[in-house]
């Protein structure tokens, strides 16, 4: 959804300064809720992109993939330009693209194996944020010091294989995210260097969830988002015990206790025993048992039947 100009300006200022305004603890409307968290999402995006560049600039870290290419076609759509960009060999910082062996990534060693080139091309995917410049960057650290004069940010919307070597990237470029020099230079057949900065997949998911909050079908969930004080107070209480969850048969409690760790058992008990107010958040890095915990919650809810208040497991 779109937001008012004042809210957008405040969000942009917060993202630029890195100091968000105090976030309210409750909200009267979803418009207020969306405005508050939109600012936080912008801050998170800003920090994530900078973190990716800083990590690539660190000694021994995986560098940023960089490719030379040419604008195949360009068209104007709404307030943006849609480019079809044909990649060539990865860009060498000396500007001699592919001549003495491509420098497949900024700050990284020269890579000449065909498999390595394919791996770098494969690193650019839909919903990636990329930077277009007229010359190769010396290193990822250059972006932390001073932005190139001729530059524009672009969002990759599609990646397809080109006959022979290279790929065709469809990208969207916004004029307000480009330097004046880049806007003049961005023409069909113009050559650029593309540098992959960061994947926006997770950020788009968060934004989609934020924009969909007002349309949640369950009134309890909408109320919980706007007025979370009761849930915060409940969170300060001791974690629920699966062993004391009377709505579940003893045999199931024993089986779940054997299969899950303490935090997972607490999540299952909160969902089955009604402590969750309809929401159970399951979060953690890959491989930490999120899916199995959700299956445990589902088993508990199905067994409890009408004994618990029910709940929705929300993987994160």
C-alpha positions in Angstrom: 0.0 0.0 0.0 1.1 3.6 -0.4 1.8 5.9 2.4 1.5 9.7 2.9 4.3 12.0 1.9 5.1 13.0 5.5 5.4 9.4 6.6 7.6 8.6 3.7 9.9 11.6 4.4 10.1 10.6 8.0 11.0 7.0 7.1 13.6 8.1 4.6 15.2 10.5 7.2 15.2 7.7 9.8 16.9 5.3 7.4 19.5 7.9 6.5 20.4 8.9 10.0 20.1 5.4 11.5 18.1 6.7 14.5 14.4 5.8 14.3 11.8 7.6 16.3 10.5 5.8 19.4 8.1 3.0 18.3 4.7 3.2 20.0 3.7 0.2 22.2 0.2 0.2 20.9 -1.7 1.6 17.9 -5.2 2.9 17.2 -5.3 2.0 13.5 -3.4 -0.1 11.0 -2.3 3.1 9.2 -0.4 4.1 12.4 1.0 0.5 12.7 2.1 0.4 9.1 3.8 3.8 9.2 5.7 2.9 12.4 7.0 -0.4 11.1 7.7 0.8 7.6 10.3 3.1 9.1 11.9 0.1 10.9 11.9 -2.0 7.8 13.8 0.8 5.9 16.3 1.0 8.7 16.7 -2.8 8.6 17.2 -2.7 4.8 19.8 0.1 5.0 21.7 -1.8 7.7 21.5 -5.1 5.9 22.9 -3.7 2.6 25.7 -1.9 4.4 26.5 -5.1 6.4 26.8 -7.1 3.1 29.3 -4.5 1.7 31.3 -4.4 5.0 31.5 -8.2 5.0 32.7 -8.3 1.4 35.3 -5.6 2.2 36.8 -7.6 5.2 40.0 -9.6 4.5 39.3 -13.2 3.5 35.6 -12.7 3.2 33.4 -13.7 0.2 33.6 -10.6 -2.1 30.8 -9.0 -4.2 30.2 -10.5 -7.6 30.7 -8.0 -10.4 30.0 -8.3 -14.1 30.4 -6.1 -17.2 27.5 -5.8 -19.5 25.5 -3.8 -22.0 22.0 -2.3 -21.9 20.1 -4.2 -24.5 16.7 -2.4 -24.3 15.3 0.3 -22.0 11.7 1.4 -21.5 9.8 3.7 -19.1 7.2 2.1 -16.9 5.4 4.4 -14.4 8.1 6.3 -12.4 10.9 3.8 -13.3 12.9 2.5 -16.2 13.0 -1.2 -17.1 16.3 -2.4 -18.5 17.3 -5.6 -20.2 20.9 -6.0 -19.4 23.2 -8.5 -21.1 26.1 -9.6 -18.9 29.6 -10.3 -20.3 32.7 -11.6 -18.5 33.1 -10.5 -14.9 34.7 -7.1 -14.5 38.4 -6.6 -13.8 39.3 -3.6 -11.7 41.8 -2.5 -14.3 39.0 -2.1 -16.8 40.3 -4.8 -19.2 37.3 -7.0 -18.9 38.3 -10.7 -19.4 41.5 -9.8 -21.1 44.0 -11.1 -18.6 41.6 -13.4 -16.8 38.4 -12.0 -15.3 38.3 -10.7 -11.7 35.2 -12.5 -10.8 34.4 -10.6 -7.7 35.4 -7.3 -6.2 38.4 -7.6 -4.0 38.8 -11.3 -4.8 41.3 -13.3 -6.7 41.2 -13.7 -10.4 39.1 -16.7 -11.4 39.6 -18.3 -14.8 37.8 -21.6 -14.5 34.5 -21.8 -16.5 32.8 -23.4 -13.6 33.7 -20.5 -11.3 32.3 -18.0 -13.9 29.0 -20.0 -14.0 28.9 -20.0 -10.2 29.3 -16.2 -10.1 26.7 -15.7 -12.8 24.3 -17.9 -10.8 24.8 -15.7 -7.7 22.6 -13.0 -9.3 18.9 -13.8 -8.8 15.5 -12.2 -9.0 14.9 -9.6 -6.2 18.6 -8.8 -5.9 19.7 -5.2 -5.3 22.5 -4.3 -7.7 24.6 -1.3 -8.4 25.4 -0.1 -11.9 28.6 1.9 -12.5 30.6 3.0 -15.5 33.8 1.6 -14.2 34.7 -1.5 -12.1 35.1 -0.7 -8.4 38.6 -1.2 -7.0 37.1 -3.1 -4.1 34.0 -3.4 -2.0 35.5 -1.0 0.5 35.3 1.8 -2.1 31.5 1.8 -1.6 32.1 2.5 2.1 34.3 5.5 1.4 32.7 7.4 -1.4 30.0 6.4 -3.9 31.0 6.5 -7.6 30.0 9.6 -9.4 28.1 7.8 -12.2 25.9 5.2 -10.5 22.4 3.9 -10.2 20.7 1.3 -8.0 18.6 -1.4 -9.8 16.3 -4.2 -8.7 16.6 -7.5 -10.6 13.2 -8.8 -11.6 14.1 -11.7 -13.9 17.2 -13.7 -14.9 17.4 -15.8 -18.1 20.2 -17.6 -19.9 21.6 -16.1 -23.1 22.8 -18.1 -26.0 26.5 -18.7 -25.5 28.1 -17.1 -22.4 26.3 -14.6 -20.2 22.8 -13.9 -19.0 20.0 -11.5 -19.7 18.9 -9.6 -16.6 15.6 -7.6 -16.5 16.0 -4.8 -14.0 14.0 -1.8 -12.7 15.8 1.5 -12.1 14.4 4.5 -10.3 15.6 8.0 -11.3 15.6 9.2 -7.7 18.1 6.4 -6.8 20.5 7.3 -9.7 23.0 10.1 -10.1 22.2 12.8 -12.7 25.2 11.6 -14.7 23.9 8.0 -14.7 20.4 9.2 -15.9 22.0 10.8 -18.9 24.3 7.9 -19.6 21.7 5.2 -19.3 21.0 4.5 -23.0 20.6 1.4 -25.2 23.9 -0.2 -26.0 25.7 1.7 -23.2 28.1 -0.5 -21.2 28.1 -0.7 -17.5 29.5 -2.7 -14.6 26.9 -4.5 -12.4 27.8 -5.3 -8.8 25.5 -7.5 -6.7 24.9 -5.9 -3.3 22.2 -7.8 -1.4 19.2 -10.1 -1.8 15.9 -8.3 -1.0 13.8 -11.5 -0.8 13.5 -11.5 3.0 12.8 -7.7 3.0 10.0 -8.1 0.4 8.4 -10.8 2.5 8.5 -8.6 5.6 7.0 -5.7 3.6 4.3 -8.0 2.2 3.4 -9.2 5.7 3.3 -5.6 6.9 1.0 -4.5 4.1 -1.3 -7.5 4.7 -1.7 -7.1 8.4 -4.9 -5.1 8.2 -6.5 -7.8 6.1 -5.8 -10.7 8.5 -9.1 -12.8 8.7 -8.8 -13.4 12.5 -9.9 -10.4 14.6 -7.8 -11.7 17.5 -4.7 -11.5 15.5 -5.5 -7.9 14.3 -6.2 -6.9 17.9 -3.0 -8.5 19.1 -0.9 -6.5 16.6 -2.5 -3.2 17.5 -2.7 -3.7 21.3 0.1 -6.1 22.2 0.4 -5.1 25.9 -1.4 -8.2 27.3 0.9 -10.4 25.1 4.0 -8.6 26.4 2.8 -9.1 30.0 2.2 -12.8 29.3 5.7 -13.1 27.8 7.2 -12.0 31.1 5.5 -14.8 32.9 7.3 -18.1 33.4 7.3 -20.3 30.2 4.4 -22.8 30.0 5.2 -26.4 30.9 4.3 -29.2 28.6 4.3 -31.6 31.5 1.5 -29.5 33.1 -0.5 -29.1 30.0 -3.7 -30.9 31.1 -5.5 -30.7 27.8 -3.0 -33.2 26.3 -3.0 -36.9 27.1 -0.1 -38.1 29.2 1.2 -40.4 26.5 1.4 -37.5 24.0 3.0 -35.2 26.5 5.7 -37.8 27.2 6.3 -38.4 23.4 6.6 -34.6 22.8 8.9 -34.2 25.8 11.2 -36.8 24.4 11.2 -35.3 20.9 11.7 -31.6 21.6 14.0 -29.3 23.6 12.9 -26.9 26.3 12.0 -23.9 24.1 10.2 -26.1 21.6 8.2 -27.7 24.4 7.2 -24.3 25.7 5.9 -23.2 22.3 3.8 -26.4 22.0 2.4 -26.0 25.5 1.6 -22.3 24.8 -0.3 -23.2 21.7 -2.2 -26.2 23.2 -2.9 -24.6 26.5 -4.3 -21.3 25.2 -1.4 -19.1 26.4 -0.6 -17.9 22.9 -3.7 -15.8 22.2 -3.9 -17.4 18.8 -0.3 -16.8 17.8 2.8 -18.9 18.1 6.0 -17.4 16.6 8.5 -20.1 15.6 11.9 -18.6 14.6 15.5 -19.6 14.3 18.4 -20.2 11.9 18.2 -23.0 9.3 18.4 -26.5 10.8 17.2 -25.6 14.3 13.9 -27.6 14.2 11.3 -25.0 13.1 9.4 -27.3 10.9 9.4 -30.2 13.4 8.2 -27.8 16.1 5.3 -26.7 13.9 4.4 -30.3 13.4 4.5 -30.8 17.1 2.2 -27.8 17.6 -0.2 -29.2 15.0 -0.3 -32.6 16.7 -1.0 -31.0 20.0 -3.8 -28.8 18.7 -5.5 -31.7 16.8 -5.3 -33.8 19.9 -6.5 -31.1 22.3 -9.5 -30.5 20.1 -11.9 -28.1 21.8 -9.8 -28.1 25.0 -7.5 -25.3 23.9 -8.2 -22.0 22.4 -6.4 -23.0 19.2 -3.6 -21.1 17.5 -1.7 -20.4 14.3 2.0 -21.4 14.0 3.8 -18.6 12.2 7.2 -19.8 10.9 9.8 -17.0 10.6 
